Amino acid sequence: MTMNYGTARHNSKRTKSARAVLKTIALLSGAAVMAPAALSLPAAAQAQTGAVAPINALYGALGRIQAQNSGSAQARAQIIGPVVDQVFDLPTVLHNSVGMRYASLSPDEQQKLLTAFRQFTVARYVSSFKPGTGAQFSVAPTTRPAPLGGGQIVDTKIGSSSDNGTAIDYVMKSASGSYRIVDVLLNGHISQVAAQRADFCSTLSRGGVDGLVALLNRKTQAFMND
């Protein structure tokens, strides 16, 4: 049984808003289906439960920030921010988004980038799920193996009350006994990390770490003022 969040809204304004959310996600962001791994049933069930729980937490928070009474952009950032910290492995997402050059950066440069990237990630959600958006979320209760790296993929859909939704899938990796998000896939194959890498690498080549931090800060400001 899938888990659903949000209340259906049937007027055209809500439908258009929900579709606008999906368009935003598409602009900002492959996974092949593989045979189940050879796990014992208890181990497989434990992996699925552990991988799905962070997505339920994320969608619960997105449901709260799109509520009509959720407040200003800053107030909503305070709601979604701690959940982003909990469910995303942001250092890994950033590392993979920057690529091989990330390892050559100093610890201070990495931390500076991580701070800006975290603010950017939170602001993107604040902008995409505004009060009254009316997006609905469904999460598949079982996972499937990721093609590489031994992780799990959680299949979900985000949409409105009048459509079947768009597939937004999450690549989950386990570290220190808990699963966290390391990539987001639109329509099951468009990697957000890969899309960010093209943007981030070109900016790093032109302006270095300070240039990439400035780019992320500009995007954050635009999202928070949207």
Disulfide bonds with the S-S distance in Angstrom:
none
